[in-house]
């Protein structure tokens, strides 16, 4: 039996599953017209790597909408429970030594995070809120994010083959469901991108490739489940 609150229960179930799989929030890439999202875990791994050399070690890291109440609607349907497009806010704690002023370290960390968000990922970040959580006696050692447990799949069909052939796509994945999810007039593709390619640029190219490869030119959304370094 269908009840009025069934969509809410389904949405809550999807969120719980996504959290257990370790993706975190699904963050919008680019602007509303880009139809692309990235898993918070994937974005966090890139940001933690970028923090290396700033003199700080990132602790807690949260990425959330800067103003969720006024976020625009995406031009295509997004993944279940994905955040709406719009500017984001990074909140992070960090530890550092007192060998240089903490404000200088915080500025260096903020610049590193903003640069990586824009140039390596394509996240639109309006605010970075930092707080010192610990003073260290020795220079910090770089922290690393554990590798994502990806369920990769071989490409099948025109959509999967087209997406897998885009430069910067490492593999198709099925963390949140099928690698290629089909609905009426719409396709969502889930994949992993290479760390030496800007995530948003890859997602844009995938959308164009898939739309051109599938009969009827459906709308296309992309979910990046991981950003990985290739040897």
HELIX and SHEET records of a PDB file:
HELIX    1   1 UNK A    6  UNK A   20  1                                  15    
HELIX    2   2 UNK A   32  UNK A   34  5                                   3    
HELIX    3   3 UNK A   40  UNK A   51  1                                  12    
HELIX    4   4 UNK A   68  UNK A   70  5                                   3    
HELIX    5   5 UNK A  102  UNK A  116  1                                  15    
HELIX    6   6 UNK A  117  UNK A  121  3                                   5    
HELIX    7   7 UNK A  157  UNK A  164  1                                   8    
HELIX    8   8 UNK A  199  UNK A  213  1                                  15    
SHEET    1   A 6 UNK A  26  UNK A  29  0                                        
SHEET    2   A 6 UNK A  36  UNK A  39 -1                                        
SHEET    3   A 6 UNK A 219  UNK A 228  1                                        
SHEET    4   A 6 UNK A 186  UNK A 194  1                                        
SHEET    5   A 6 UNK A 169  UNK A 173 -1                                        
SHEET    6   A 6 UNK A 152  UNK A 153 -1                                        
SHEET    1   B 5 UNK A  26  UNK A  29  0                                        
SHEET    2   B 5 UNK A  36  UNK A  39 -1                                        
SHEET    3   B 5 UNK A 219  UNK A 228  1                                        
SHEET    4   B 5 UNK A 186  UNK A 194  1                                        
SHEET    5   B 5 UNK A 180  UNK A 183 -1                                        
SHEET    1   C 3 UNK A  57  UNK A  65  0                                        
SHEET    2   C 3 UNK A  88  UNK A  97 -1                                        
SHEET    3   C 3 UNK A 125  UNK A 136  1                                        
END                                                                             
